[in-house]
């Protein structure tokens, strides 16, 4: 039994790396499974342009 990571052997290091990868995959899988629910689906809406509108704060007409 090793009480320090410095004195641990190769298999102990391998166990730590494998457990970290499993934990990371579990967190990522949980996050993706909660995010992709149909209640929060997004749809694209298309807006068509209408007539051109000019907004000014004065009554002077300027042609550019």
C-alpha positions in Angstrom: 0.0 0.0 0.0 1.5 3.3 -1.1 0.7 6.5 0.7 2.4 8.8 -1.8 2.0 9.1 -5.5 5.8 9.5 -5.8 6.4 6.0 -4.4 3.5 4.3 -6.3 4.3 1.7 -8.9 3.3 1.6 -12.6 0.0 -0.2 -12.1 -1.1 2.3 -9.5 -0.5 5.2 -11.9 -2.4 3.2 -14.6 -5.4 2.7 -12.3 -5.5 6.4 -11.5 -5.4 7.4 -15.2 -8.1 4.8 -16.1 -10.3 6.0 -13.2 -9.9 9.7 -14.3 -10.8 8.8 -17.9 -13.9 6.8 -16.8 -15.0 9.7 -14.5 -14.5 12.2 -17.3 -16.5 10.1 -19.8 -19.3 9.7 -17.2 -19.5 13.5 -16.6 -19.4 14.2 -20.4 -22.1 11.5 -21.1 -24.3 12.8 -18.3 -24.0 16.4 -19.6 -24.8 15.4 -23.2 -27.8 13.3 -22.1 -29.3 16.1 -20.1 -28.7 18.7 -22.8 -30.3 16.9 -25.8 -33.9 16.6 -24.5 -36.7 17.5 -26.9 -38.1 20.2 -24.6 -35.1 22.4 -25.4 -35.0 21.9 -29.1 -34.1 24.9 -31.3 -35.5 25.6 -34.7 -34.4 28.2 -37.2 -37.0 30.8 -38.2 -36.8 32.5 -41.6 -37.7 36.2 -41.8 -38.4 37.7 -45.2 -37.5 41.3 -45.9 -40.4 43.7 -46.5 -40.5 47.2 -47.9 -37.5 49.5 -47.1 -38.1 51.8 -44.2 -36.3 55.0 -43.4 -36.3 56.3 -39.8 -35.0 59.8 -39.1 -35.4 62.3 -36.3 -35.9 65.3 -38.7 -38.1 66.2 -41.5 -35.3 66.9 -44.0 -35.0 64.3 -46.8 -31.5 63.2 -47.8 -30.6 61.2 -50.9 -27.3 59.3 -50.7 
